[in-house]
Amino acid sequence: MHRWLRWPTDPHRPRLAFGADYNPEQWPRHVWRDDVRAMRTAGVNIVSLAIFSWARLQPSADAWDFAWLDEVMDLLHAHDIAVDLATATASPPPWLTAAHPEILPVDRDGRTVWPGARQHWRATSPVFREHALRLVRALAARYGEHPALAAWHVNNELGCHNAYDYSDDAAAAFRVWLRERYGTLEELNRAWATTFWSQQYSDWQQLLPPRLAASHPNPTQQLDFKRFSSDALLAHLRAERDVLREATPEVPVTTNFLLMGETRGVDYAGWAVELDFLANDHYVEPGPQGSDELSFSANLVGNLAGGRPWYLMEHSTSAVNWQPVNVAKAPGEMARDSLTHVAHGADAVCFFQWRQSAGGAEKYHSAMIPHAGEDSAVFRAVVELGATLRGLAAVAGTPRTPARAAIVFDWDSWWASEQDSHPTDRLRYRQEALDWYSAFLELGIRADVVPAGGVWEGYELLIAPILYVVPSALAERLSGYVAAGGHLVTTYFSGIVDEHEHVWLGGYPGALRELLGIRIEEFAPLLDGQRAELDNGATGTLWTDRIDVTDPATEVLARYKTGEQAGRAAVTRRSAGGGSAAYVSTRLGAAGLTPVLAELAARAGVTSELPPDLRGAVELAVRGPHRFLINRTDRPVDVRAVAGPGAMLAPRAVMVTDQGGTP
């Protein structure tokens, strides 16, 4: 069930939430009143509070200090600013780790992860769980009825730094998880293929996480440990959530995902149903696909949320502090980033953080009020964004409008396809998915990013890149999708193994071989620097396949011109009933995929909703009657064809129109 923010005042008025993480404990009390005054100036209506406050709230095991938080909560409420109150469990205080070092994580090499940063705790530690839930109960009892409370914020970025723990606590919990999954040692031994390298287990106590080994650890053990680690963090989320729901059943509960870039420790598709509304943190990484990746991530969050509104919990006003080189955002970039999230379903735009820290590890991370203060370009842009969001209040609550095409995203395939002992260690699952997304944007075709376990049968065109893990049930779904008239496209290293990392025998692409009408006897990955030219003008890297066409209904859309595969099929398409199944056997990158996708989309009857001269220059996202036009270029774009006379879209800008084209 989706439950949105419990606004303290005028709860039924449509509005977009706007704010930041607020850390008043970093500042003297006299600064707090300046903060709420400036928040009102900026249009801030919500803040996340107490995220890293455990040591301040509980200075020792038997001492509590809520006075400062009482004052801040009351001050915010007096200025009509709602609070997303954190449970403060993300960073254990020094007294706890000193008294109980057994809560600290252990890495795969057996080294303890010591205090000094954050997230120095084990998800499977019963001692940590006991102390964390004690804090959660105290907060719920004290603030559950506070009028400023709009939502509960469980922990913070679960798994960002402690996704994998190899401690004895983790080993014990892993054994329990494995018994629940497999039931018997015989079934586990079969699933893990333990006859290889004399790994058969005769007692559950012999099972361990995949710690540092002399060679490559068992691949199914590695994959199961990734699944278990995500579930262990989820168990902690549930534990805190259940305390909050019992104490304050009317207050919605969320936690902030970290769905961006190569952050992969958590299967967010499995987490989405556990929360009252979804929240995500996102930071742009510089590069030619930086803004495309932002759109891709926001799109996926929106679809994990089932098209319902979600909360952008953190992004940056300007530079961050954790990249090798931290570049300030150009004018307009902050607003463009913010509104792209709104375009894909976010009803909250929030930042880390409100006031830029004077000390600590994140002191060079930008904020809504920078070190330069309110007399700064950043704060003026913040005020302008607040006004823009107030003007877009009618968008609030509007669901995302589904596209006709989709890209399937599968955490199991991401985790498993990049494990060791594979044909190449250069493969990057998420990059391949992002390249297809960029190709859709270049063609001006809206495409959703959807979880593999979700509902995707209604899409006319479905891209499933590097769908490495294909259980029999998924293979049947894909075959049924094509038989019902859907058009499937998949790529190299797809259909290869089942859910246990066992190869589908008989030739690649295994579970999808008959559907695609091709057979591959042996992989042909490319060495660094090697290229494979195609007769359609594209260039392949990373991978090629020695394809034999096995079905007369399979067309060859492109062939290799050079390399060992010269003359062989590179891109194929098999018609089946009203649908089709296509295969792309090499990495083409976004530019090389664009003409391939153009042909496949045309054959599927999927076209752009944009005029030809706007395709590639502008991204279109739709929420009900509201259309968002996002400039993907560094030049002004004439959008009169869709937005009416005189409409120009500035660089790094977003325009919102209704379906009639009125901005």
N, C-alpha and C positions, 0 to 999 in steps of 0.2 A: 504494500500500500504506500502510495506516495503522499508524504505530508511535508509541506513547505514551512518556511520560517513562521514562527508565532510572533507576528509583529505586536509590540506592546500597545501601540496606539493606532487607531483607525485601521484595524487589521484587514479590512476588505478593499482598501484603496489599492489599485494597481501601482506597483513601483518596482524599479530595479534596485537591488541592494548595491551599496557602494561603500567601500571602506578598506580596512587593512587589519593585519595583526597589530595589536596595540600592546606595548610592553612598558607600562608606566613604572614598573619596579626598577627600570634602568635609570630613572630620572628623579630628581627632588620633587617633593610635593608641589612646590610653587609652579612647576612646569605643567602640571596636570590641567590647570584652568586655562592656560594658553592653548593646550592641546584641544580641549573641547570647543573653545572659541574658533580655532582654525578649522576644526572639523566642520563646524556649522558653515563657515565661509566656503569650504570645499563641497558642501553638500553630502558629507559622509552621514550615513544613516545606520551603519552597523560596524562593529569591530569584533575581532576574535581576541579573546582575553585569557591570560593566565596560562598560555601554552607551555612556557618553560619556567614555571613559578613554584615547583614543588619545594625547593629548598627555602623559599621565602614563606610559603604557606605552612610548612612543617619543619621548623628549624632543627628539631631533634625528634627522636622516636615518640616522645610523650608530650611534645609542646606544639601548639598550634598558634598561628598568627593570621587571623582573617580581617583584622581591623583595616588594613590598607586596601584590601580588595572590597570590603564593604563600602569604603569611601569612594573608590573608583566606580563601582557599580551604581551607587546612588548619584554620583556626579554625571555619569553618562545618561542615566535615565532622566535626570532633570533637564538635560539638553536634547531629549528625544532621540537618543542614539541607542539602538538595540545592541544586545551582546550575544555573540556565539561563544559560550563559555567552555573552555577546554578543561579536560580532566587533569591536566598538568602532569601526566604520567610518562611523558616522552623522555625525560632526562632525570634519572634518580639522583637524589642529593648525596653529597659526600658521606654523610653520617651513615646512610644505608649501605653504600658499597664498602665502607670501612668495616661495618659490623657484619656484613654478609657478602664477602667477595664471591661467593658461589652463585650470585645472580649475574655475574659478568659473562659475556659471550666468549667462545673459544673458536679460533679460526681453524681451517682445515689442516694447518701445520701444527696444531696443538698449542698455539700461543694465545694467552689471555688478551682480550681487548679491554684495556684499562680505562678508567675515568679520565676526564680531561676535555672531552668534547660533548657528545650527546648520543643517545640511543645505546648506551652501554648496559644493556639488559637482555636477558634471554626470554624469548617468548614462552619457553617451556619450564621456566623456573617457578616452582610452587611458592618459594619464598618471595620472589618479586611479585607474583600474582596476589599474594596475601596483602602485602604492603600497598600495592597499587589500588586494590579494591577498597581498602580502608580509606584511602584518600578520596576515591570516587564517592563513597558513601557519605563522607564528611561534607564534600562539596554539594552533593544532591540535597542533603538535609538542610544545609544553610541557605542555598540559593534557589532551590526548586520552585519557590513561590515568589521569587524576586520579580518585580514587574518589568525589569529590563531584559530578562532572559528570553531569547528568541529561539535558541537551539543549543544542544550539547555537541561538543567537539571532542571526540574520543582520541586521546593520545595525539600524535602528529606524524604524518608521513610514515605510517607503519612500514617497516622493512626497508627504508631508505638506506640505512647503514647497518642494520642487523638482520638482514633477510636470511642469512645462512649462519647457523650456530652449530658447532660440531662437538659440543660439551657432552658430559655424561647425562645431564638432564635431557638434552636433545636426543641422545641415543635411546634412552628409556622410552621417551614419547614416540620416537620413530618406530620402535618395536610394536607399541600399541597400535599405531596407525597401520602398520603392515599387517598385523593380525586381523584388524577390521577389514582391510582391503582384500586379503587373500584367504583368510580362514584357516588354512593349513600350510605347514611347511612344504608339503609336496607341491601345492599350487604355486607357492612363492618360488620354489626352486625351478619349476617349469617356466614361470613368467620371466625370471631373471636369467634363464639359460645357464644355470650354475654348473652344468656338466663341463662347460668351458673353463679351463685353467683350474680345475679341481676346487670349485667354489661351493659345492653342495653344503647346505646347512642342515645340521641335525638337532639343533636346539635354538629357540628364539633368542636366547641370551648371546648367541654368537653374532647376531646382526648388529652392524654399526653404520653410522653415516659414512659417506665416501670421503674419509679422511685421506691425508697424504699417503699415497701408495707408491710402490716401486715402479709401477707402470700405469697404464690406463685403467682406472676403476671400472667396474662393471657398468655398462651404459644404462641398463634398466634401473640399477641401484641409483645412479646419478639422477635420472629423470624422476624416479619416485621420490628422491630426497628433495628435489625442487617442488614437486607437488605437495609433499608433506610440509615443507617450510612455509609455503603460502598458507596452508591450512592451519599451521601452528599460530601464525600471526592472526589469522581469522578467528581462531579460538579465543585469543586474547581480546580482540575487538568485541566478540560476542559477550565475553565475561563483563567487560565494562558497560557495554550497551544494556545488558540485562539488568544490571544494578540500577542504571538510570531509568529504564522503562518501568521497573517496579516502583521506584521512588517517585517518579514524575511522569506518569503515563501520557500526559497531554503535551509534553515537550518533545519535539522531533530530535532525532539523533543522527549525526553524520560523522564521517572522518574524511580527511583529505587524502585522496589518491595522489599518486605521483606518476601520472600517465603522460610520459614525454620521452623522447629520445630513446636511449638504450636502457632505460630503467625497466628491469624485467623480472624482479624477484617475486612479484605478486600477480596472481591470476585474477585480475579485476573483474572479469566476466563472472567468476564464481562469487565475488563479494557483493555485486551490485544489489542483489535481492535482500541483503542483510540490513540495509539502511533506509531511513525515511526519505532522504534525498541524497543524491550524489554530489560530491565536491571533488575538485581537482586542483592541483598545483601545476603550473606550467611555466617554463622559462625557455625563451628562444635561444637556440645555439646558432652562432653566426655561420653563414655559408649560403650557397646559391639556392638551397631548398629550405632555408630557415622559416620563412613565412608559410611555405607549403606544409612543413612539418607541424607548425602551430595549428593550421587548419585541419590537418589529418588527425591530430590528437583530440582537438575539440570535437570534431565530427564523431570520433569513436566514443568519447565520453557521452555525447548526446544520444548515441544509439544504445550504449550500456544503460542509460537512464530511460530507455524505452520511448524516446522522443519527448519526455517530460522535462520541465526546467531543472537545471542543475546550477551548482554554485562554483564559480571560479574563486577558490580560496586564496591563492597566491599567484601573482606574477610580478614583474618588476616595472617600476616607472622608468628606469634607465639601466645602467650597468649593474652586473652582478659581481660577486667577489671570488667565484670558484672556478672560472674558466681560465685557461692559460693566459689569455689577454682579454681584459674586460672592457669592452667598448661601450661608450654611452650611446643611447638610442638617438636617432636623428629626429628632428622636429616632425611631429605627426605620427611617429612610429608607435608611441605608447597608446594613442587613441586607436590607431589601426589594429594593434594587437588586441586591445580590450574589446573592440566591437566585433572582431572576427569571432571571439568566443561567444558573444551575445548572438551573433548570426547562427551559430550552431547550437543554440539552446540555453546558454547561460543566462540566468536571471539575477546573477550577482557578479559584480566585478570588484575584486579586492586584491590588495597588494601585500607583499612583505617589504617593508613594514610601514607603520605610520611615520615615525620619526627616526631618522638615520642614527644608528648607534655611534656613540663617541668612543667606545672601547669594545673589545671582544672580537671574535673571529669574523663577524659579518659587518664590521664597521665601514667597509668600503662597498657594501651592498646598498644600492639606491633605495630611496624611500619616498613617501608622499611629501614629507618635509625633509629636504636634503640638508647636509651640513651647512650649506649657504643660507638656510632659513627660508622664510616665506617670500622674501624678495628674491625670487629665483625663477628661471624659466621652467624648471620642473614643477614647482608649486603652481605657477600660473597655468600650466598645461593640465594639472590635476583639477583645478577649479573649473577649467573649460570642459573637461571630461565629465565632471559632476553635473554641469548644466546640460550637456548632451544627453546623459542618461536620464535626467529628469524629463527631458523632452521626448524620450522614447518609452515613457511609462506604459503606453498602450501595448507594447510588445510583451510585457510581463505576463506570464501564464500561457502564452501562445506556444503550442507544441511545434516541433520541427516538422516540416513537410517532407515525407520520404521522396527520394530520388527514384529513377527507373533503373539505375545501375548501382552495384555495391562491390566493395572489396571485403573479402572474408579475412578476419584476423583470428589467429589461433595460437594461444599461449603454449600449448603442448608442442606444436610444430616449431615455434620460436625457440623454446628451451632445447628440444631434442635435436633440431637440425644443426645447431651450432656446437654440439658436443664434440669431444675429441674422437680420433680414430675414424674419421670420415674421409670421403674422397678429396676434400679440400677444407682447410680451416679459414679460408677467405670469405666464405659465404656469410651474408648478413641478411637475415630474414626480414627485419623491419625495413631495411633500406630498399629491398625489392618491393615490398608493399608500398612504400612511400613513392618509389619511382612510378608505379602504376597510377597512384593518386595524382602525381604531378602531370602525368600524361593526360588524365581526365581534365585537369584544370587547363592545360594547354589547348585542349579541344573545346573548352567551354561547356563540358558536360558535367552536370551535377552527379556525384556518386557518394553514397554512404559508406561508412566503414563499420562493419557489423561483426559481432563475435560468431565464431564457428558454431557454437551451441545455441545461438539465437534463432530468430525466425528470418529466413532470407528467401523462402520459396516465392514470394511475391515479386521479386526483382526480375526484370527481363534479361539483364546481363549481369553475370556474377564472375568476379575475378578471384581466384583462390591461389595466390602466389606461394610457392614453396610449401605446399600443403603436405609436409613430410609424413606426419602421423595421420593415418586414415584407418580408424577402426572399421569393422565391417558395416556397422550401423551408419556411419558417415558415408561410406561408399554407396550404400543403398539409397541414402538421401540424395546424393549427387546424381545418381542414375535416374531416380524418380524425378528430380528437378528437370533434367534434360528431356526425359520422356514426356513431361507435361508441357514442354514448349520453351523451357528456359535455355539460355545460352551461357555455357560455362567456359571459362578460360583458366587454365592452370599452367604451371611452369616446370622447369627443371627441378629435380629432387622432390617431386610430389608423388604421393601414393605409395611410398617406399616401404613403410613399416606399419605395424598395428600398434595398439596402445601399449604393448609391452616392449616396443623397440625390436620386434621380430620382423625380419624381412618377409614381405609377401613373395613367395617363390614363383618361378615360371617366367621371369623376365620383368624388367621395369617398364612402365611405372606402376607395377604391382597391382594394387587394388583398383587402379583406374585404367589399366591396360586395355580391357575390352571396351570401356566407355570411349576411350580416345582413339581406338583402332590403330594403335601402334605398338611396337615391341622394341625394347632396348636390351641388348645382351650385356653391355658393359658401359660404365660411365666414362666420360672423357673430359675431365676438368682441365682447365688451362693453367699453365704456369704464369707467374708474374711477367707482364710484358707481352704475353702472347695475345693475338687477336684472331678473330674469325670473321671474315667478310661475308656478308649475305648478298644475294642477288637483288634485294630490294634497296640496297644502298646503306643498310645499317651495319654496324660493327658489333660483334659479340665479344664479351670478355668473361673471365671467371670459369665458364662451364660450356661444354657442348655435349651433345648426345649422338650416339650412333643409331639413328632411328631406322627401323624397318616398318614400312606401312603394311598393315595386316588386314585392312578392311577396304574394299573398293569404294566405300562411301567416304573415306578419308581423303581430303584434298591436301595438296602441298601448297601452302601460300607463299613460302619463301624457302630457298635452298642456300646451303653454304657454297661460297665461291672459292674459298681458300682453306688451307689447313687440311688436317687428316680427314675431315668430314666433307670435303669438297664433293659436290654433286648430291649429297644426302639432304633429306628434309631437315629444315630448321624450325619452321612454323607450320603446324598442321591444323586442320579443322575437319571434324567428322560430323555429318548431319545425322540426326536420329529423330525420326518423327518430325514434329514441329520445332525441335530444338537442335542444339549442336554442342560439341565439346572440342575445344581448341587447346593446343599445346605449344608453348614457346620454350625452346630448348636451350637458350643461352641468355646471359645477362646483357640486355641492350641499353640499360640506363633510361632515364626519362625521355631523352630526345629520341632514342631509337625505338622506344615503345610507342611513341605518339602516332606514327603512321600505321603501325600494326594495329593499335587500338582503334584508330579511325576506321579501318576496314572491318574489324570485328564488330564494332558498334553499329556501323551502317548495316551490316548483314543481320544484326539483331533488331534493327529498326529503332535504335536509341540515338537520338539526335540532341544537339544543343538547344537550349531555350534562349540563347543570346544571338543577336545579329552577328553575321560573319566577321565584321571588323572589330568586334569586342572580344571574340574568343581568344583566350590566352592572355589578354591584357587585363581582363576583369574576372574575378571569381563571383559566381552567383550562389547565394544561400537563401533559402526560403523558410519562413516561419509563418504559416497561415497566410494572411493577406499581406504580410510584410516581406519585401524583397531587399536583401542586402547586396550591394554592389561593392566589391573590395578591389581596389587598384593593386594589381600584382607588379606594377612597373614603377620606375622612378621618373615618370613623365605624366603630365596631365592627360586625361583620357576624355574624349567627347562621348558622353553617354546619352545624347538627346534621343537616340533611337529607342531607348527604354525608359528614360526618365523625363522626357518632355523638353520643350524648347529651352535653349540656353544652358542645359545641364552639363557641367564639367566636373570631372572627378579628379581631384588633386592627387599628386603622388602620396603614397602611404596614407590614403584616406579611404573612408567607407561612407557610402551613401545608402540611406534607407528610404525606400519608396513603398507606396501601396501598390496593389495589383493594377491600378490604373496608371501608374507611372508618376504619381505626384510625390516629389521629395518631401 
